[in-house]
Amino acid sequence: MLQSRDDIRNIAIIAHVDHGKTTLVDQLLRQSGAFRANQEVQERVMDSNDIERERGITILSKNTAVTYKGTKINIVDTPGHADFGGEVERILKMVNGAILVVDAYEGPMPQTKFVLQKALNLNLPVIVCINKADRPEARPEEVVDEVLELFMDLDASDEQLDCPFVFASAKDGWATKDLSQPKKDMMDLFDTIIDYIPAPKGDPDAGTQILISTIDYNEYVGRIGIGKIDNGSLKVNQEAVVVNHHDPDKKEKVRITKLYEFDGLKRVDVEEASIGSIVAISGIADIHVGDTICSPENPVAIPFQKIDEPTLSMNFVVNDSPFAGQEGKFVTSRHLRDRLFRELNTDVSLRVEETDSPDCFKVSGRGELHLSVLIESMRREGYEFAVSKAEVIYKEDEEGHKLEPMEMAYIDVPEEFSGTVIQELATRKGELLNMGTGTGGYTRLEFRIPSRGLIGYRGTFMTDTKGNGIINTIFDGYDRYKGDIQYRKTGSLIAFESGESVTYGLFAAQDRGTLFIGPGEKVYAGMVIGSSSKPEDIEVNVCKKKHLTNTRASGSDDALTLTPPKNMSLEQCLEFLDTDELLEVTPKNLRIRKKILDSRMRKRASR
């Protein structure tokens, strides 16, 4: 017999990147009394790891819960980046409704469309929250029309079209249904959630059924499965069976040792939980996303969509440069292997494969951002290793044609730069589908382009648009191979011998291109120290000192002035890499190098 739990609401917060989801959750937590009055709370409290805080993006979905007028509201904050889109789809299976956050100036963006499509496909009711309504350039009324148009484009049903709109400023802590009313707090949003989002339904007397939607990992208790109880109830010490919709042979007997519910930002131990509750379960060693925990009498798996396949891969290799082992704590292949396989505990879109060489692992992910976040995390933990250029993962169709992943790229640029962008993307096999005028004198371009054409493009794009362009991409299936693309138009400047760079040598080298290093830095033969102004690689000797003579000529001792070197970030290094190069990653340095360090061996190999 189906019953609804009226004292619970489960919602996900979905949006395009940077439209204010995490800040909105902050405010809901603050105004529901989840924090003590005198508690120190940092901004964007949900973004818990350092990389999320620095980049201002959410990478992993987070669970939290607040209580309002006796109703418990479970809130899940989801990532906005396309690279982490797999997280969003799974979260939506766990909730009964969603809050779609849209920026009051930017309006619906590509990722807004992507996340809304997922919610509508699952027939979830959606509350639209027009955020940042306090911006001086905000245009809330127009954005409401744009959102309704988007609903129609996505074939929303009449019930879905009749969704409530709430205007908010998460930064200033207010939400209102009517902008002409005085703005004081978030209560209008809380009330809308209670009134509009349905209570979870289930059969409390049936056998237990919980679909695991996300995985957390903790050093002490191992893997923690998080999901919503669809039917029945769950108790500590209960016997259960783990089954999986996509793996019919899986039937594993387990015992529930620990059970938690969410309260504010904390996990609270509970003895028992029933339908509609979002719970965390620890003590099941190899629990995975998509597993269903059932009672042994009636093990029925809950269906869920398969996780998106990775589209990019790169090799992670043990560092074998002349400086190997000098700066990192973890340097061996065993360290590297253990760390990469441990990442699989929490990151379900990642794949790690062993190769013929024990020192090399093939790591595949959803995009450049996905893989660079992993590299940055490992680097901070003290790992030292090298990575190869990112390559796309090809497939074959029945007729044996080579297929490659494609992306839709949505670009907003000031009018004067649109020609440059169109020309550059055409050389990368991009196809212009649409061109129109966006808001504020910007031109909106829509391209369909091979994923490999976008590798290393963001840096070029920022230079071409003088930092004024916005580019958003979304995976768009596989298509026939579009032909070869030339990635880099310039060669590398390569150090000729090992030693320490000196001003005299650098001064002679800087006429050949752009340098990445300054004086007094250690270099080794085969290390890339700059980008050449010509298409071919050039070897330069930056350790060369001036010959001392005993005659002095006027003007020969004038001070040498060096152009400041270009400091490369991790993303820029990954973009610059060519197929015959590696990026050496250590906790202190990023160095680009040739795979073959010896110049004679390199020439032989290239022949």
VOFI-893071 format. One record per residue (C-alpha): residue in three letters; x, y, z. Coordinates in Angstrom, 1 decimal, padded with zeros to 4 digits. Example, Ala and Ser with C-alpha at 12.3 -4.5 7.8 and 13.67 -1.06 7.14 Angstrom:
! VOFI-893071
 resn     xx     yy     zz
  ALA  012.3 -004.5  007.8
  SER  013.7 -001.1  007.1
END
This chain:
! VOFI-893071
 resn     xx     yy     zz
  MET  000.0  000.0  000.0
  LEU  001.6  003.3 -001.1
  GLN  001.9  006.0  001.5
  SER  003.5  009.4  001.4
  ARG  005.8  010.8  004.1
  ASP  004.5  014.3  004.6
  ASP  007.2  015.3  007.0
  ILE  010.0  015.0  004.3
  ARG  010.8  016.8  001.0
  ASN  013.8  015.7 -001.2
  ILE  015.1  018.3 -003.6
  ALA  018.1  018.8 -005.9
  ILE  019.5  022.2 -006.8
  ILE  020.5  022.2 -010.5
  ALA  021.9  025.0 -012.6
  HIS  024.5  026.1 -015.1
  VAL  028.0  026.6 -013.6
  ASP  028.3  029.9 -011.6
  HIS  024.6  030.8 -011.3
  GLY  024.8  030.6 -007.5
  LYS  023.6  027.1 -006.5
  THR  026.1  026.6 -003.7
  THR  025.5  030.1 -002.3
  LEU  021.8  029.5 -002.3
  VAL  022.2  026.3 -000.2
  ASP  024.4  028.4  002.2
  GLN  021.5  030.7  002.8
  LEU  018.9  027.9  003.2
  LEU  021.2  026.4  005.9
  ARG  021.8  029.7  007.6
  GLN  018.1  030.8  007.7
  SER  016.8  027.4  008.9
  GLY  018.9  027.6  012.0
  ALA  021.4  024.8  011.0
  PHE  024.2  026.9  012.4
  ARG  024.5  028.2  016.0
  ALA  024.1  032.0  016.2
  ASN  027.7  032.5  017.1
  GLN  029.2  029.9  014.7
  GLU  031.9  030.9  012.3
  VAL  030.8  029.8  008.8
  GLN  032.8  030.3  005.7
  GLU  031.3  031.3  002.3
  ARG  030.1  028.4  000.1
  VAL  030.4  026.1  003.0
  MET  029.2  023.1  000.8
  ASP  032.3  023.3 -001.4
  SER  034.5  021.3  001.0
  ASN  037.7  020.6 -000.9
  ASP  040.4  023.2 -001.6
  ILE  040.2  022.9 -005.4
  GLU  036.4  023.5 -005.3
  ARG  037.0  026.6 -003.2
  GLU  039.8  028.0 -005.4
  ARG  038.1  027.5 -008.7
  GLY  034.6  028.4 -007.3
  ILE  033.1  025.2 -008.8
  THR  031.3  022.2 -007.3
  ILE  032.9  018.9 -008.3
  LEU  031.1  016.4 -006.1
  SER  027.5  016.5 -005.2
  LYS  026.9  017.2 -001.5
  ASN  024.0  016.2  000.8
  THR  022.6  018.4  003.5
  ALA  019.3  018.8  005.3
  VAL  017.3  021.6  007.0
  THR  014.1  021.6  009.0
  TYR  011.4  024.1  008.3
  LYS  008.0  024.2  010.2
  GLY  008.5  020.6  011.3
  THR  009.3  019.3  007.7
  LYS  012.7  017.9  007.0
  ILE  014.0  019.2  003.6
  ASN  016.9  017.0  002.2
  ILE  018.9  019.2 -000.2
  VAL  021.5  017.9 -002.7
  ASP  023.8  020.5 -004.3
  THR  024.9  019.3 -007.8
  PRO  027.9  020.3 -010.0
  GLY  027.2  022.6 -013.0
  HIS  030.2  021.6 -015.2
  ALA  029.5  019.3 -018.2
  ASP  032.5  017.2 -017.2
  PHE  030.7  016.3 -014.0
  GLY  027.3  015.8 -015.7
  GLY  027.1  012.2 -014.7
  GLU  026.8  013.2 -011.1
  VAL  023.6  015.3 -011.9
  GLU  021.7  012.5 -013.6
  ARG  022.2  010.1 -010.7
  ILE  021.2  012.7 -008.0
  LEU  017.9  013.3 -009.8
  LYS  016.9  009.7 -009.2
  MET  017.2  010.3 -005.5
  VAL  014.8  013.3 -005.2
  ASN  011.2  014.2 -005.8
  GLY  011.7  017.7 -007.3
  ALA  014.3  020.2 -008.3
  ILE  015.1  023.9 -007.9
  LEU  016.4  025.3 -011.2
  VAL  018.7  028.3 -010.5
  VAL  019.0  030.8 -013.4
  ASP  021.1  034.0 -013.4
  ALA  018.9  037.1 -013.6
  TYR  021.3  038.6 -016.2
  GLU  022.7  035.7 -018.2
  GLY  019.4  033.8 -018.4
  PRO  019.3  030.1 -019.4
  MET  022.8  028.8 -020.6
  PRO  023.8  025.5 -022.3
  GLN  024.2  023.6 -019.1
  THR  020.8  025.0 -017.8
  LYS  019.2  023.2 -020.8
  PHE  021.2  020.0 -020.1
  VAL  020.2  019.7 -016.4
  LEU  016.6  020.8 -017.0
  GLN  016.2  018.2 -019.8
  LYS  017.3  015.5 -017.3
  ALA  014.8  016.7 -014.7
  LEU  011.9  016.8 -017.2
  ASN  012.7  013.4 -018.5
  LEU  012.2  012.0 -015.0
  ASN  008.9  013.9 -014.7
  LEU  010.2  015.9 -011.7
  PRO  008.4  019.1 -010.7
  VAL  010.7  022.1 -011.0
  ILE  010.7  025.4 -009.1
  VAL  012.5  028.1 -011.0
  CYS  014.6  030.4 -008.9
  ILE  015.8  033.6 -010.7
  ASN  018.9  034.3 -008.7
  LYS  021.2  037.4 -008.5
  ALA  018.1  039.6 -008.9
  ASP  020.0  042.3 -007.0
  ARG  022.5  042.8 -009.9
  PRO  022.3  046.3 -011.4
  GLU  022.0  044.8 -014.9
  ALA  019.5  042.1 -013.9
  ARG  016.5  041.6 -016.2
  PRO  014.3  039.2 -014.3
  GLU  011.1  039.6 -016.3
  GLU  012.8  038.8 -019.7
  VAL  014.6  035.8 -018.1
  VAL  011.3  034.4 -017.0
  ASP  010.1  034.4 -020.6
  GLU  013.4  032.8 -021.8
  VAL  013.0  030.0 -019.2
  LEU  009.4  029.3 -020.3
  GLU  010.7  029.2 -023.9
  LEU  013.3  026.7 -022.9
  PHE  010.6  024.5 -021.2
  MET  008.6  024.5 -024.4
  ASP  011.7  023.7 -026.5
  LEU  012.2  020.7 -024.3
  ASP  008.6  019.5 -024.7
  ALA  007.6  020.0 -021.1
  SER  004.1  018.9 -020.1
  ASP  001.4  021.4 -019.1
  GLU  001.9  020.6 -015.4
  GLN  005.6  021.2 -015.7
  LEU  005.0  024.5 -017.6
  ASP  002.9  025.7 -014.7
  CYS  005.9  025.9 -012.4
  PRO  006.3  028.5 -009.7
  PHE  008.9  031.3 -010.2
  VAL  010.8  032.7 -007.2
  PHE  013.1  035.7 -007.4
  ALA  016.2  035.7 -005.1
  SER  019.5  037.1 -004.1
  ALA  021.4  034.3 -002.5
  LYS  024.2  036.7 -001.6
  ASP  021.9  039.1  000.2
  GLY  019.7  036.3  001.7
  TRP  016.3  037.0  000.3
  ALA  013.7  035.3 -001.9
  THR  010.3  036.6 -003.0
  LYS  007.5  035.6 -005.4
  ASP  006.8  039.3 -006.1
  LEU  009.7  041.7 -006.7
  SER  007.5  044.7 -005.6
  GLN  007.2  043.3 -002.1
  PRO  009.7  044.1  000.7
  LYS  012.7  041.7  000.6
  LYS  013.7  040.2  004.0
  ASP  014.4  036.5  004.0
  MET  014.2  033.1  002.2
  MET  010.8  032.1  003.7
  ASP  009.0  032.4  000.3
  LEU  011.3  029.8 -001.2
  PHE  010.9  027.5  001.8
  ASP  007.1  027.7  001.6
  THR  007.2  027.1 -002.2
  ILE  009.3  023.9 -001.6
  ILE  006.8  022.6  001.0
  ASP  003.7  023.5 -001.2
  TYR  004.9  022.5 -004.6
  ILE  007.4  019.6 -004.2
  PRO  005.5  016.3 -003.5
  ALA  006.3  014.3 -000.4
  PRO  008.1  011.0 -001.2
  LYS  005.9  008.0 -001.6
  GLY  006.6  004.3 -000.9
  ASP  005.2  001.2  000.7
  PRO  006.4  001.0  004.3
  ASP  005.3 -002.6  004.6
  ALA  007.1 -004.0  001.5
  GLY  010.6 -005.4  001.4
  THR  013.5 -002.9  001.7
  GLN  014.6 -001.1 -001.6
  ILE  017.3  001.6 -001.7
  LEU  019.1  002.7 -004.9
  ILE  022.6  003.9 -004.2
  SER  023.0  007.2 -006.1
  THR  026.4  008.5 -004.8
  ILE  029.4  007.1 -003.0
  ASP  031.4  008.9 -000.4
  TYR  034.8  007.6  001.0
  ASN  036.3  007.8  004.4
  GLU  039.7  006.6  005.6
  TYR  038.2  005.0  008.7
  VAL  035.0  003.2  007.5
  GLY  035.8  002.8  003.7
  ARG  033.0  003.3  001.2
  ILE  029.7  004.9  002.2
  GLY  026.7  004.5  000.0
  ILE  024.1  007.3 -000.1
  GLY  020.6  006.8 -001.5
  LYS  016.8  007.2 -000.8
  ILE  014.7  004.5  000.8
  ASP  012.1  003.8 -001.9
  ASN  010.2  001.0 -000.1
  GLY  010.2 -000.6  003.3
  SER  012.5  000.4  006.1
  LEU  016.1 -000.1  007.1
  LYS  017.6 -001.0  010.5
  VAL  021.1 -001.3  011.9
  ASN  022.2 -005.0  011.9
  GLN  019.6 -005.9  009.3
  GLU  020.5 -008.6  006.8
  ALA  020.2 -007.4  003.2
  VAL  021.2 -008.3 -000.4
  VAL  023.0 -006.1 -002.9
  VAL  021.8 -006.4 -006.5
  ASN  022.3 -004.4 -009.7
  HIS  020.0 -003.7 -012.7
  HIS  022.9 -003.8 -015.2
  ASP  024.6 -006.8 -013.7
  PRO  021.9 -009.6 -013.2
  ASP  024.5 -012.0 -011.7
  LYS  025.3 -009.8 -008.7
  LYS  023.8 -011.0 -005.5
  GLU  025.8 -010.3 -002.4
  LYS  024.6 -010.9  001.2
  VAL  025.5 -008.0  003.5
  ARG  024.7 -006.7  007.0
  ILE  023.9 -003.1  007.7
  THR  026.4 -002.0  010.4
  LYS  026.0  001.8  010.4
  LEU  023.2  004.0  009.3
  TYR  023.2  007.8  009.1
  GLU  020.8  010.6  008.2
  PHE  021.8  014.2  007.3
  ASP  021.2  017.1  009.6
  GLY  022.7  020.5  008.5
  LEU  026.2  019.6  007.4
  LYS  026.6  016.7  009.8
  ARG  025.8  013.0  009.5
  VAL  023.8  011.7  012.4
  ASP  023.8  008.0  013.6
  VAL  020.3  006.6  013.5
  GLU  019.0  003.1  014.4
  GLU  016.3  002.9  011.8
  ALA  015.0  004.9  008.8
  SER  011.9  004.4  006.6
  ILE  010.5  005.4  003.2
  GLY  011.5  008.8  001.7
  SER  014.6  009.2  004.0
  ILE  017.9  009.9  002.4
  VAL  020.5  007.8  004.2
  ALA  024.2  007.0  004.2
  ILE  025.2  003.4  004.8
  SER  028.7  002.2  005.7
  GLY  030.2 -001.2  006.2
  ILE  029.6 -002.6  002.7
  ALA  033.1 -003.0  001.2
  ASP  032.4 -002.9 -002.5
  ILE  029.2 -001.0 -002.9
  HIS  028.8  000.9 -006.2
  VAL  026.6  003.6 -007.7
  GLY  023.6  001.9 -009.2
  ASP  023.5 -001.0 -006.7
  THR  020.1 -001.6 -005.0
  ILE  020.1 -002.8 -001.3
  CYS  017.0 -005.1 -000.8
  SER  015.6 -007.4  001.8
  PRO  016.7 -011.0  001.1
  GLU  013.0 -012.2  000.6
  ASN  012.4 -010.1 -002.5
  PRO  015.6 -008.8 -004.2
  VAL  014.4 -006.6 -007.0
  ALA  016.9 -004.1 -008.5
  ILE  015.7 -000.5 -009.3
  PRO  016.6  000.4 -012.9
  PHE  018.9  003.4 -013.5
  GLN  020.6  004.8 -016.6
  LYS  024.1  003.8 -017.3
  ILE  026.9  006.3 -016.4
  ASP  028.2  008.2 -019.4
  GLU  031.3  006.7 -021.0
  PRO  034.6  008.6 -020.7
  THR  035.6  010.5 -023.9
  LEU  039.3  011.5 -023.1
  SER  042.2  009.5 -021.9
  MET  045.8  010.2 -020.9
  ASN  048.7  008.1 -019.6
  PHE  050.0  008.5 -016.1
  VAL  053.6  007.4 -016.0
  VAL  056.2  007.0 -013.3
  ASN  058.6  010.0 -013.5
  ASP  062.0  009.0 -015.0
  SER  063.5  012.4 -015.6
  PRO  067.0  013.3 -014.3
  PHE  065.2  015.1 -011.4
  ALA  063.0  012.1 -010.5
  GLY  062.3  011.5 -006.8
  GLN  063.8  014.8 -005.6
  GLU  060.5  016.7 -004.8
  GLY  057.7  014.2 -004.3
  LYS  056.9  011.9 -001.4
  PHE  055.2  009.2 -003.4
  VAL  057.2  008.3 -006.6
  THR  057.0  004.5 -007.3
  SER  054.6  002.7 -009.6
  ARG  053.0  001.0 -006.6
  HIS  052.2  004.4 -005.0
  LEU  050.8  005.7 -008.3
  ARG  048.7  002.5 -008.9
  ASP  047.2  002.5 -005.4
  ARG  046.3  006.2 -005.6
  LEU  044.6  005.9 -009.0
  PHE  042.6  002.9 -008.0
  ARG  041.6  004.6 -004.8
  GLU  040.2  007.5 -006.8
  LEU  037.7  005.0 -008.3
  ASN  036.1  004.7 -004.9
  THR  034.4  008.1 -005.3
  ASP  034.6  009.1 -008.9
  VAL  032.3  006.9 -011.0
  SER  033.0  008.5 -014.4
  LEU  036.7  007.7 -014.2
  ARG  038.3  004.5 -015.7
  VAL  041.8  003.3 -014.8
  GLU  043.5  000.5 -016.9
  GLU  046.9 -001.1 -016.5
  THR  049.0 -001.2 -019.7
  ASP  051.8 -003.5 -020.9
  SER  054.3 -001.5 -018.9
  PRO  054.1 -001.7 -015.1
  ASP  055.0  002.0 -014.9
  CYS  052.2  003.3 -017.0
  PHE  048.4  003.6 -016.4
  LYS  045.8  004.7 -018.9
  VAL  043.3  007.0 -017.1
  SER  040.1  008.0 -019.0
  GLY  037.7  010.7 -017.9
  ARG  034.8  013.0 -019.1
  GLY  037.0  016.0 -020.2
  GLU  040.1  018.0 -019.6
  LEU  038.7  019.6 -016.5
  HIS  037.9  016.2 -015.0
  LEU  041.4  014.9 -015.5
  SER  043.2  018.2 -014.5
  VAL  041.3  018.2 -011.2
  LEU  042.6  014.7 -010.5
  ILE  046.2  015.7 -011.4
  GLU  046.0  018.8 -009.1
  SER  044.7  016.7 -006.2
  MET  047.4  014.1 -006.5
  ARG  050.1  016.8 -006.8
  ARG  048.9  018.4 -003.5
  GLU  049.0  015.1 -001.7
  GLY  052.8  014.8 -002.5
  TYR  052.7  012.6 -005.6
  GLU  055.3  012.9 -008.4
  PHE  054.6  011.5 -011.9
  ALA  054.3  012.4 -015.5
  VAL  051.3  012.6 -017.9
  SER  051.0  012.4 -021.6
  LYS  048.9  014.6 -023.9
  ALA  045.1  014.0 -023.6
  GLU  043.7  011.9 -026.5
  VAL  040.1  011.2 -027.4
  ILE  038.7  007.7 -027.2
  TYR  037.6  006.4 -030.6
  LYS  035.0  003.8 -031.4
  GLU  034.1  001.8 -034.6
  ASP  030.6  001.3 -036.1
  GLU  029.4 -002.0 -037.7
  GLU  030.9 -001.1 -041.1
  GLY  034.3 -000.5 -039.5
  HIS  034.3  003.3 -039.8
  LYS  036.2  005.2 -037.2
  LEU  033.9  007.3 -034.9
  GLU  035.0  010.1 -032.6
  PRO  033.3  012.0 -029.8
  MET  031.7  015.3 -030.8
  GLU  030.8  018.4 -028.7
  MET  028.3  021.2 -029.1
  ALA  030.2  024.5 -028.3
  TYR  028.1  027.6 -027.4
  ILE  030.2  030.7 -027.6
  ASP  029.4  034.3 -026.6
  VAL  032.0  036.9 -027.9
  PRO  032.1  040.6 -028.5
  GLU  031.3  041.3 -032.2
  GLU  034.8  042.3 -033.3
  PHE  036.3  038.9 -032.3
  SER  033.7  036.6 -033.9
  GLY  035.6  036.4 -037.2
  THR  038.8  035.2 -035.5
  VAL  036.9  032.6 -033.4
  ILE  035.0  031.2 -036.5
  GLN  038.3  031.0 -038.5
  GLU  040.2  029.2 -035.6
  LEU  037.4  026.7 -035.0
  ALA  037.1  026.0 -038.7
  THR  040.7  024.8 -038.8
  ARG  039.8  022.6 -035.9
  LYS  037.1  020.9 -038.0
  GLY  034.3  022.8 -036.2
  GLU  031.0  023.4 -038.1
  LEU  029.1  026.6 -037.5
  LEU  025.4  025.8 -037.0
  ASN  024.0  029.0 -035.8
  MET  024.9  032.7 -035.4
  GLY  022.8  035.3 -033.6
  THR  023.0  038.3 -031.4
  GLY  023.2  037.7 -027.6
  THR  022.7  040.2 -024.8
  GLY  024.8  043.3 -024.4
  GLY  026.4  043.6 -027.8
  TYR  027.7  040.0 -027.8
  THR  027.4  037.5 -030.7
  ARG  026.2  034.0 -029.9
  LEU  027.9  031.2 -032.0
  GLU  026.9  027.6 -032.0
  PHE  029.4  025.0 -033.3
  ARG  029.5  021.2 -033.6
  ILE  033.1  020.2 -033.2
  PRO  035.1  017.0 -032.5
  SER  036.2  016.8 -028.9
  ARG  039.9  016.6 -029.9
  GLY  039.4  020.0 -031.7
  LEU  038.7  021.6 -028.3
  ILE  041.8  020.1 -026.6
  GLY  044.0  023.0 -025.8
  TYR  041.6  025.5 -027.3
  ARG  040.5  027.5 -024.2
  GLY  043.9  029.2 -023.8
  THR  043.9  030.3 -027.5
  PHE  040.2  031.4 -027.2
  MET  041.0  033.6 -024.2
  THR  043.9  035.2 -026.1
  ASP  041.8  035.7 -029.3
  THR  038.9  037.4 -027.4
  LYS  041.2  039.4 -025.0
  GLY  039.6  037.5 -022.1
  ASN  036.0  038.7 -023.0
  GLY  034.6  035.5 -024.5
  ILE  032.5  032.8 -022.8
  ILE  032.7  029.2 -024.1
  ASN  030.4  026.3 -022.9
  THR  030.6  022.8 -024.3
  ILE  028.3  019.8 -024.0
  PHE  029.0  016.2 -025.2
  ASP  027.0  015.4 -028.3
  GLY  027.5  011.7 -029.1
  TYR  029.8  010.0 -031.6
  ASP  030.2  010.8 -035.3
  ARG  032.5  009.8 -038.2
  TYR  036.1  010.8 -038.0
  LYS  036.5  014.3 -039.4
  GLY  040.1  014.2 -040.6
  ASP  043.5  015.2 -039.1
  ILE  043.8  018.4 -037.0
  GLN  047.1  020.3 -036.5
  TYR  047.2  021.2 -032.8
  ARG  050.2  023.4 -032.4
  LYS  051.5  025.8 -035.0
  THR  054.8  026.4 -033.1
  GLY  057.6  024.1 -032.0
  SER  059.4  023.9 -028.6
  LEU  062.6  025.4 -027.3
  ILE  064.5  022.5 -025.8
  ALA  067.4  022.8 -023.3
  PHE  070.6  021.4 -024.9
  GLU  072.4  020.4 -021.7
  SER  071.8  020.0 -018.0
  GLY  072.8  022.7 -015.5
  GLU  071.4  026.0 -014.2
  SER  070.0  028.7 -016.5
  VAL  072.0  031.9 -016.7
  THR  071.0  035.4 -018.0
  TYR  073.6  035.3 -020.8
  GLY  072.2  032.0 -022.2
  LEU  068.6  033.1 -021.8
  PHE  069.3  036.4 -023.5
  ALA  070.4  034.6 -026.6
  ALA  067.5  032.2 -026.4
  GLN  064.7  034.7 -026.0
  ASP  065.0  035.9 -029.6
  ARG  064.0  032.4 -030.7
  GLY  060.6  032.4 -029.0
  THR  058.8  032.7 -025.6
  LEU  060.6  031.4 -022.5
  PHE  058.9  029.6 -019.7
  ILE  061.9  029.9 -017.2
  GLY  064.0  032.6 -015.7
  PRO  067.6  032.7 -014.6
  GLY  068.9  030.4 -011.8
  GLU  066.5  027.5 -012.6
  LYS  067.7  023.9 -012.9
  VAL  067.2  022.4 -016.3
  TYR  068.1  019.1 -018.0
  ALA  068.8  018.1 -021.6
  GLY  065.5  017.4 -023.4
  MET  063.5  019.7 -021.1
  VAL  061.2  022.2 -022.9
  ILE  062.0  025.7 -021.7
  GLY  059.9  027.7 -024.0
  SER  057.8  027.9 -027.2
  SER  059.6  028.5 -030.5
  SER  058.4  031.1 -032.9
  LYS  058.9  028.7 -035.8
  PRO  057.0  025.4 -036.5
  GLU  060.0  023.2 -035.7
  ASP  061.7  022.4 -032.4
  ILE  065.0  024.3 -031.6
  GLU  067.7  023.3 -029.2
  VAL  069.1  026.2 -027.2
  ASN  071.9  026.4 -024.5
  VAL  070.6  028.4 -021.6
  CYS  073.4  027.4 -019.3
  LYS  076.0  029.1 -021.5
  LYS  078.2  031.6 -019.7
  LYS  080.0  034.5 -021.3
  HIS  083.6  033.9 -022.3
  LEU  086.0  036.0 -020.2
  THR  088.7  037.9 -022.1
  ASN  091.3  040.3 -020.8
  THR  090.4  043.0 -023.3
  ARG  087.5  045.3 -022.7
  ALA  085.5  046.9 -025.5
  SER  083.2  049.9 -025.0
  GLY  079.6  048.8 -024.8
  SER  080.2  045.0 -024.4
  ASP  079.4  044.9 -020.7
  ASP  076.0  046.7 -020.9
  ALA  073.4  045.0 -018.7
  LEU  071.3  042.3 -020.5
  THR  067.6  042.7 -020.1
  LEU  065.3  039.7 -020.2
  THR  061.7  039.5 -021.1
  PRO  059.8  038.1 -018.1
  PRO  059.1  034.4 -018.6
  LYS  055.6  033.1 -019.2
  ASN  054.4  031.2 -016.1
  MET  052.3  028.3 -017.1
  SER  049.4  026.9 -015.1
  LEU  048.5  023.2 -015.1
  GLU  045.8  023.7 -017.7
  GLN  048.1  025.7 -019.9
  CYS  050.8  023.0 -019.7
  LEU  048.3  020.3 -020.6
  GLU  047.1  022.4 -023.5
  PHE  050.7  023.1 -024.8
  LEU  051.8  019.4 -024.7
  ASP  052.5  017.8 -028.0
  THR  052.2  014.1 -028.7
  ASP  056.0  013.5 -028.3
  GLU  056.1  015.3 -024.9
  LEU  055.3  014.6 -021.3
  LEU  054.4  016.9 -018.4
  GLU  056.4  016.1 -015.3
  VAL  054.2  016.9 -012.3
  THR  055.7  017.3 -008.8
  PRO  054.4  019.0 -005.7
  LYS  056.7  022.0 -006.4
  ASN  057.1  022.2 -010.1
  LEU  055.5  021.5 -013.5
  ARG  058.0  020.8 -016.2
  ILE  057.3  020.0 -019.9
  ARG  059.9  017.6 -021.4
  LYS  060.4  015.5 -024.5
  LYS  059.6  011.8 -024.1
  ILE  063.0  011.0 -025.6
  LEU  065.5  013.2 -023.8
  ASP  068.7  012.4 -025.9
  SER  068.7  014.7 -029.0
  ARG  070.4  012.1 -031.2
  MET  067.9  009.4 -030.3
  ARG  065.1  011.9 -030.9
  LYS  066.3  012.6 -034.4
  ARG  066.5  008.9 -035.1
  ALA  063.0  008.3 -033.8
  SER  061.6  011.1 -035.9
  ARG  063.1  009.7 -039.1
END
